[in-house]
Amino acid sequence: MYLSRRRTPAPGRRAKWSASLAAGGLALTLLSGVVAEPAAAAPGTSQAGPGTATASAGRFVVYDNTAYRDVGLARYGAIPSNVVYEGYVAALNGRKRPGTELDLPPEAAYKDLVRKHASKPGPVVLDFESLYLTGTPDTAQRRLEKLEKFAQWAHEALPGKVIGFYGVLGNTAPRYYPLARQLARYVGAFFPTLYTFDDNRAAWRAKLVKDLEEAKAVDPGKPVYPYLWPQYHDGTPKSPQFLSAGHWSYELDTARRLVPGVVIWSGAWPVTDKGWITATERFMATIAKSPTATPSAPGATPTPHGALTQATGVSLVADSTATPDTDDDGSPRVTRLASTGGAALPIVLVAGGLLLAGAAVFATTRRRHRH
């Protein structure tokens, strides 16, 4: 029986063809490695070195700075945090009240005070409201120098703790942003106040957006953790009523879309309405179920005096459990990256590369057998 032979390329052409297949397979394999490498870092993570304040990948964080009786948000997953009030520091100078402007106390006494009020795992927030960067240029400059010293001493007393100032962001005149930028070198995060004065949700959200714009102008690398309070502010018609569960949920959900976390604060008052607690528990449960991380509190290392932090920006990552912001209020829409597509592309490239490489080996082996 006569078996017809398929026409094959000449030996020189076969060698070139095999080499081309092998090269193509190698190129695809290498290309898949290049494409796959960026996917190794989760969105919102930082590769900044030691000594920098970074926004690490993690779930939306809720800090508990409440003093309610018989209420502990830690049971729902909130992280207890610390605050140093102005009155405590004024007392170090022999004053019962801060007076018109807080003065620097003895360094050793201040450091002992800060350590005493920093036993909880969360950040340490310095609440020195008489030192906001306002007033005349001389006044603002004097206050800046005090705030810098307070922050520096706090870092020395509490190495490794995140230090920040309550309310400075949001209460700084635009003309003093250069001073705020100097102060930002000494803090790991911003803690503006975002309390509720009435039921105008649009105005509340506008205040949050304004604070974020100020943070971007001062130091876009610093995360922002607004202070929330589940009661209406003092001096308002509804004070001291508790926010409804729906209103409180709106504030938590809105904050979750725009910032990496919040601080819930309160004084030592009795809780007469527990609707906000139920809403908080539900919110924390939603966070716990979220498969996609959002930026959380950085494990910031205090920077040395006069050194600039090299902090990374906070990334907003879509959350599959968060309700899409469809309100006509200018809310940003964050598109979730296709996790399957991002992971499948490198796999396809690797498979294609291996197939081409295998074909090249097969062709070479077949040629050798025939000769």
C-alpha positions in Angstrom: 0.0 0.0 0.0 1.3 3.4 -0.9 0.9 6.1 1.8 1.1 9.6 0.6 3.3 11.9 2.7 2.1 15.4 3.7 4.2 18.1 2.3 6.3 19.7 5.1 8.5 22.7 5.0 12.1 22.3 4.2 14.4 21.7 7.3 15.5 25.3 7.4 11.9 26.6 7.3 10.9 24.1 9.9 13.6 25.3 12.3 12.5 28.9 11.8 8.9 28.0 12.3 9.7 26.1 15.6 11.8 28.9 16.8 9.0 31.4 16.1 6.5 29.3 18.0 8.8 29.0 21.0 9.6 32.7 21.0 5.9 33.5 20.8 5.1 31.2 23.7 7.9 32.7 25.7 6.7 36.2 24.9 3.1 35.4 25.9 4.3 33.8 29.2 6.4 36.8 30.0 3.6 39.2 29.1 1.2 37.3 31.4 3.6 37.9 34.2 3.7 41.6 33.5 -0.1 41.8 33.4 -0.5 39.7 36.5 2.0 41.6 38.7 -0.1 44.7 39.4 -3.0 42.5 40.4 -1.0 41.3 43.3 -1.5 44.6 45.2 -5.1 45.2 46.4 -6.7 48.5 45.5 -6.0 51.1 48.2 -2.8 49.5 49.4 0.5 51.4 49.7 4.0 50.4 49.1 5.4 53.3 51.1 8.3 52.4 53.3 8.6 52.5 57.1 7.9 55.8 58.8 5.1 56.9 56.5 1.4 57.3 57.1 -0.4 55.0 54.7 -3.9 54.0 53.9 -3.8 50.2 54.0 -6.4 48.0 52.5 -9.1 46.9 54.9 -12.7 47.3 55.7 -14.4 50.6 56.5 -13.4 51.3 60.1 -15.6 52.6 62.8 -13.9 54.0 65.9 -15.9 54.1 69.2 -15.3 57.3 71.2 -18.7 57.2 73.0 -19.2 57.6 76.7 -22.8 56.4 76.8 -23.8 54.4 79.9 -24.3 50.7 79.3 -23.6 51.0 75.6 -20.5 49.5 74.0 -20.1 49.6 70.2 -17.0 47.3 70.4 -19.4 44.3 70.6 -20.4 45.1 67.0 -16.9 45.5 65.8 -16.1 49.1 66.5 -12.6 50.0 67.7 -12.3 52.0 70.9 -10.4 55.2 70.4 -8.9 57.9 72.5 -9.4 61.6 73.0 -7.4 64.2 75.0 -9.7 67.1 75.9 -8.5 70.7 76.2 -9.6 71.0 79.8 -7.2 68.3 81.0 -4.3 70.1 79.4 -5.4 73.5 80.9 -5.5 71.9 84.3 -1.8 71.2 84.0 -1.3 74.9 84.0 -3.5 75.3 87.1 -6.6 76.4 85.2 -10.0 74.9 85.7 -11.0 76.0 82.2 -8.9 76.5 79.0 -9.5 80.2 78.9 -9.2 82.2 75.7 -6.4 80.1 74.3 -4.7 77.0 75.5 -1.1 77.4 76.6 1.7 74.9 76.5 2.0 73.0 79.8 5.2 71.4 81.2 6.4 68.9 78.7 6.7 65.9 81.1 3.3 66.5 82.6 1.7 66.7 79.2 3.3 63.5 78.0 2.1 61.7 81.1 -1.4 63.0 80.5 -1.4 61.8 76.9 -0.2 58.3 77.9 -2.9 58.1 80.5 -5.6 58.8 77.8 -4.2 56.5 75.2 -4.9 53.0 76.6 -7.4 52.1 73.8 -6.2 50.6 70.5 -7.6 53.4 68.2 -5.9 56.7 67.3 -5.3 59.5 69.8 -7.3 62.7 68.9 -6.2 66.0 70.5 -9.3 68.1 71.1 -7.9 71.7 71.4 -10.6 73.9 70.0 -9.2 77.2 71.2 -6.2 76.6 68.8 -8.0 76.5 65.5 -6.1 78.3 62.7 -8.3 81.4 62.6 -8.0 85.1 63.6 -5.2 87.4 62.7 -2.0 86.1 61.0 -0.1 86.5 64.2 -2.7 84.6 66.1 -2.8 81.8 63.6 1.0 81.5 63.5 1.2 81.3 67.3 -1.5 78.6 67.4 0.3 76.7 64.7 3.5 76.6 66.8 1.6 75.3 69.8 -0.2 72.6 67.8 3.1 71.5 66.3 4.6 71.2 69.8 1.5 69.3 71.1 1.7 66.8 68.3 5.4 66.4 68.5 5.3 65.7 72.3 2.4 63.2 71.7 4.4 61.3 69.1 7.4 61.1 71.5 5.1 59.9 74.3 3.2 57.4 72.1 5.5 56.0 69.4 3.5 54.2 66.7 0.2 55.7 67.6 -1.9 57.7 65.0 -2.1 61.3 66.3 -4.6 63.9 64.9 -6.4 67.0 65.9 -10.2 67.2 66.3 -11.9 69.9 64.2 -8.8 71.7 62.8 -9.8 70.4 59.4 -13.0 72.2 58.7 -12.3 75.1 60.9 -9.3 76.6 59.1 -9.6 79.7 57.0 -8.5 79.2 53.4 -5.8 81.9 53.7 -4.2 79.7 56.4 -4.0 76.5 54.3 -0.2 77.0 54.1 -0.1 76.8 57.9 -2.4 73.8 57.9 0.1 72.1 55.4 2.9 72.6 57.9 0.8 71.1 60.7 -0.2 68.1 58.5 3.5 66.9 58.7 2.8 66.0 62.4 -0.4 64.1 62.1 -1.4 60.7 60.7 -5.0 61.6 59.8 -7.7 64.3 59.8 -10.6 64.3 62.2 -13.2 66.9 61.3 -16.5 67.3 63.1 -19.6 66.3 61.2 -22.4 66.5 63.8 -26.1 66.9 63.0 -27.8 70.3 63.5 -31.1 69.5 61.7 -32.7 67.1 59.2 -31.2 68.7 56.1 -29.3 65.7 54.8 -28.1 67.6 51.7 -26.5 70.2 53.9 -24.8 67.6 56.0 -23.4 65.8 53.0 -22.2 69.1 51.5 -20.2 69.8 54.8 -18.5 66.4 54.4 -17.6 67.1 50.8 -16.3 70.5 51.7 -14.1 69.0 54.4 -12.7 66.5 51.9 -11.9 69.3 49.5 -10.1 71.1 52.3 -8.2 67.9 53.1 -7.2 67.6 49.4 -5.9 71.1 49.4 -3.9 70.7 52.6 -2.6 67.1 52.3 -4.3 64.7 49.9 -2.3 61.8 51.3 -4.0 61.9 54.7 -7.1 59.9 55.4 -10.2 61.6 56.8 -12.2 60.2 59.7 -15.2 62.5 60.5 -16.6 62.6 64.0 -20.3 61.6 64.1 -22.7 61.9 67.0 -26.1 60.1 67.0 -27.8 63.0 68.7 -28.6 66.5 67.5 -26.1 69.1 68.4 -26.3 71.3 71.5 -28.2 74.5 71.0 -30.4 73.2 68.2 -34.2 72.8 68.3 -34.0 69.0 68.6 -31.1 68.8 71.1 -30.6 66.3 72.8 -32.8 64.0 70.8 -31.4 61.0 69.1 -31.3 60.7 65.4 -33.8 58.3 63.9 -32.5 55.0 62.7 -33.1 56.0 59.1 -31.2 59.3 59.5 -28.3 57.7 61.3 -28.1 54.9 58.6 -28.0 57.6 55.9 -25.0 59.3 57.6 -23.1 56.0 58.0 -23.8 54.9 54.5 -22.9 58.3 53.0 -19.6 58.3 55.0 -18.8 54.8 53.8 -18.9 55.9 50.2 -16.7 58.9 50.7 -14.2 58.3 53.5 -12.3 55.3 54.9 -13.9 55.4 58.3 -15.6 57.5 61.1 -15.4 58.2 64.8 -18.7 57.9 66.8 -18.6 60.2 69.8 -20.9 61.0 72.7 -20.9 62.4 76.2 -21.9 60.4 79.2 -25.6 60.7 78.8 -28.3 58.1 79.2 -29.6 56.5 76.0 -33.3 57.2 75.6 -33.7 55.9 72.1 -31.9 52.7 70.9 -32.9 52.9 67.2 -29.4 54.2 66.3 -27.8 51.3 68.1 -29.8 48.8 66.0 -28.9 50.8 62.8 -25.2 50.7 63.9 -25.3 47.0 64.5 -26.9 46.4 61.1 -24.3 48.6 59.4 -21.4 46.9 61.1 -22.8 43.5 60.1 -22.9 44.7 56.5 -19.2 45.7 56.7 -18.3 42.4 58.1 -19.9 40.6 55.1 -18.3 42.9 52.5 -15.9 40.9 50.3 -14.3 44.0 48.9 -12.0 46.0 51.1 -12.2 49.7 51.5 -9.4 51.9 52.9 -9.1 51.7 56.7 -7.0 53.3 59.4 -3.3 53.5 58.7 -0.8 52.1 61.1 1.0 55.4 60.9 4.4 55.8 62.4 5.0 59.3 63.7 7.3 61.4 61.5 10.3 63.1 63.0 10.1 66.8 63.8 10.2 68.8 60.6 10.0 65.8 58.3 7.3 65.5 55.6 5.2 62.3 55.5 5.1 60.5 52.2 1.6 59.3 52.6 -0.4 57.7 49.8 -3.8 58.9 48.8 -7.0 57.1 49.9 -8.6 55.1 47.2 -12.3 54.5 47.0 -13.1 51.0 46.2 -16.6 49.8 45.1 -18.3 47.6 47.7 -20.7 44.9 46.5 -22.9 45.3 49.6 -23.2 49.1 49.4 -26.3 50.5 47.8 -25.4 52.4 44.6 -25.6 56.1 45.1 -28.5 57.1 42.7 -29.5 60.3 44.5 -29.4 63.4 42.4 -27.0 65.0 44.9 -23.7 64.7 43.0 -22.7 61.5 44.7 -19.8 59.8 42.9 -20.4 56.5 41.3 -17.6 54.0 41.8 -17.4 51.3 39.3 -16.4 47.9 40.6 -13.5 46.4 38.7 -14.2 43.0 37.1 -12.3 40.7 39.4 -12.9 37.7 37.1 -11.7 39.5 34.0 -8.6 40.8 35.7 -7.6 37.4 37.0 -8.6 35.5 33.8 -6.4 37.5 31.4 -3.1 36.3 32.8 -4.3 32.7 32.8 -5.3 32.9 29.2 -2.0 34.4 28.2 -0.1 31.7 30.2 -2.2 28.9 28.6 -1.6 30.4 25.1 2.1 30.6 25.7 2.3 27.0 26.9 0.3 25.8 23.9 2.6 27.6 21.4 5.7 26.4 23.2 4.3 22.8 23.2 3.6 23.0 19.5 7.1 24.1 18.8 8.5 21.2 20.8 6.2 18.7 19.0 7.2 20.0 15.6 10.9 19.7 16.5 10.5 16.2 17.8 8.6 15.1 14.8 11.3 16.5 12.5 14.0 14.6 14.3 12.1 11.3 14.1 11.8 11.6 10.3 15.4 12.2 9.9 
